[in-house]
Amino acid sequence: MGGKTSRKMNGKTNGKTNAKMNGKMTEHDEIRGLLSLAAAGALDATEDQRVSAHLRACPACAAEIASWQAIETGLRRIPTPQVPADLVARTIARAQMRFAEESDRRSERKMLALITVFSWIFVALSWPLAQLLGHGWLSLLGLGFEQGWKNFAVFTALCWMAGAAAAILLAMRRDRERRIA
């Protein structure tokens, strides 16, 4: 009789082993995977009923869920750490400050792009006017426009420097306004 029991257990064990080796999960294995969730009360009603039915028939799983429940009870006794209120306030303030800085950077980039476009348009529109006027009263200043491209390069550089000065003045004004606010 002892031999038959041994063979049955070996056959059963081999069956479980074969099921696991084939990648199939048995009902017992599926329930066993749900025990920790059942102990925490995290299962829906259908799964909870399925686990309860299995626990009535399987003493090994009933013992395992008891150990999970003991762990869950111990974890509930641990006090929950509270975040200091000033830390929350500082974190929110930093996040708002970074958001504002990023918003300012975006608007500054837009402003720089607008100033750049304005400078190019100004150069494109004012160069012919400077050429026209150059043969008249500007020639009294000794600015002969015969050199063409050199004068255009100097004129362009002056326009860019004027645009840069405008950008710097706008940035300084914005910084003053921020300090006041």
C-alpha positions in Angstrom: 0.0 0.0 0.0 2.9 2.3 0.8 4.2 1.7 -2.7 0.8 2.7 -4.4 0.7 5.9 -2.4 4.2 6.7 -3.3 3.5 6.0 -7.0 0.3 8.1 -6.9 2.1 11.0 -5.3 4.9 10.7 -7.8 2.5 10.6 -10.6 0.7 13.6 -9.2 3.9 15.5 -8.6 5.1 14.5 -12.1 1.8 15.7 -13.5 2.2 19.1 -11.8 5.8 19.3 -12.9 4.9 18.4 -16.5 2.1 21.0 -16.4 4.6 23.7 -15.3 7.2 22.5 -17.8 4.6 22.8 -20.6 3.9 26.4 -19.6 0.4 25.5 -18.3 -0.7 26.9 -14.9 -3.0 24.7 -12.9 -5.9 26.1 -10.9 -3.9 25.6 -7.7 -1.0 27.7 -9.1 -3.3 30.5 -10.3 -5.0 30.7 -6.8 -1.6 30.6 -5.1 -0.6 33.6 -7.2 -3.7 35.5 -5.9 -3.2 34.7 -2.2 -1.2 37.9 -1.4 -3.8 40.0 -3.1 -6.6 38.2 -1.3 -4.9 38.8 2.1 -4.7 42.6 1.2 -8.3 42.6 0.1 -7.4 43.7 -3.4 -9.4 41.1 -5.3 -12.7 41.7 -7.0 -15.7 39.7 -5.8 -15.4 36.9 -8.4 -11.8 36.2 -7.7 -12.3 36.5 -3.9 -15.1 33.8 -4.1 -12.8 31.6 -6.2 -10.0 31.9 -3.7 -12.3 31.3 -0.8 -13.6 28.1 -2.4 -10.1 26.9 -3.0 -9.0 27.7 0.6 -11.8 25.4 2.0 -10.4 22.5 0.0 -6.6 23.2 0.2 -5.0 23.4 3.7 -1.6 24.4 2.2 -3.0 27.5 0.6 -5.1 28.2 3.8 -1.8 28.2 5.8 -0.1 30.4 3.2 -2.9 33.0 3.2 -2.7 33.1 7.0 1.0 34.0 6.8 0.2 36.7 4.2 -2.6 38.0 6.4 -0.1 38.2 9.3 2.3 40.2 7.1 -0.5 42.5 6.0 -1.6 43.1 9.6 2.0 44.0 10.6 2.3 46.4 7.7 -0.9 48.2 8.7 0.5 48.7 12.2 3.5 50.7 10.8 2.8 54.4 11.0 2.4 56.2 7.7 5.1 58.9 7.3 3.7 62.4 6.9 5.3 64.9 4.6 6.1 68.1 6.4 3.8 70.9 5.2 6.7 73.3 4.5 8.3 70.7 2.2 5.1 70.5 0.2 4.9 74.3 0.0 8.5 74.6 -1.0 8.1 72.0 -3.7 5.1 73.7 -5.1 6.8 77.0 -5.1 9.9 75.6 -6.9 7.7 73.9 -9.5 5.8 77.2 -10.1 9.1 79.1 -10.3 10.5 76.7 -12.8 7.3 76.8 -14.8 7.5 80.6 -14.8 11.2 80.6 -15.8 10.5 78.2 -18.7 7.6 80.5 -19.8 9.9 83.5 -19.6 12.6 81.7 -21.6 10.0 80.8 -24.3 8.8 84.4 -24.5 12.4 85.7 -24.6 13.1 83.3 -27.5 10.1 84.7 -29.3 11.1 88.2 -28.6 14.7 87.5 -29.9 13.2 86.0 -33.0 11.0 89.0 -33.5 13.9 91.4 -33.0 16.0 89.3 -35.5 13.3 89.5 -38.1 12.8 93.2 -37.5 16.5 93.8 -37.9 16.6 91.9 -41.2 13.5 93.8 -42.5 15.0 97.1 -41.3 18.2 96.4 -43.2 16.4 95.3 -46.3 14.1 98.3 -46.3 16.6 101.0 -45.2 19.6 100.1 -47.4 18.0 101.3 -50.6 17.0 104.5 -48.7 20.5 104.9 -47.5 21.8 104.4 -51.0 19.4 107.0 -52.3 20.3 109.5 -49.6 24.0 108.6 -49.8 24.5 110.4 -53.0 23.1 113.6 -51.4 23.8 114.9 -47.9 25.4 111.8 -46.5 28.3 112.3 -48.9 29.1 115.4 -46.9 30.0 113.2 -44.0 32.6 111.4 -46.2 30.5 108.2 -46.6 30.9 107.4 -50.2 28.7 104.5 -51.2 30.9 103.5 -54.1 32.4 100.7 -51.9 28.9 99.0 -51.9 29.3 95.7 -50.1 31.7 97.0 -47.4 29.2 99.7 -46.6 26.4 97.2 -46.7 28.3 95.0 -44.2 28.9 98.0 -41.9 25.3 99.1 -42.2 24.1 95.6 -41.4 26.4 95.3 -38.4 25.2 98.6 -37.1 21.6 97.4 -37.5 22.4 94.2 -35.7 24.1 96.0 -32.9 21.0 98.3 -32.6 18.8 95.1 -32.4 21.1 93.6 -29.8 21.0 96.8 -27.8 17.2 96.8 -28.0 17.1 93.2 -26.8 19.5 93.9 -23.9 17.4 97.0 -22.9 14.2 94.9 -23.0 15.8 92.1 -20.9 17.0 94.7 -18.3 13.5 96.2 -18.2 11.9 92.8 -17.7 14.4 92.0 -14.9 13.6 95.3 -13.1 9.9 94.6 -13.4 10.4 91.1 -11.9 12.3 92.5 -9.0 9.6 95.0 -8.3 6.8 92.4 -8.5 
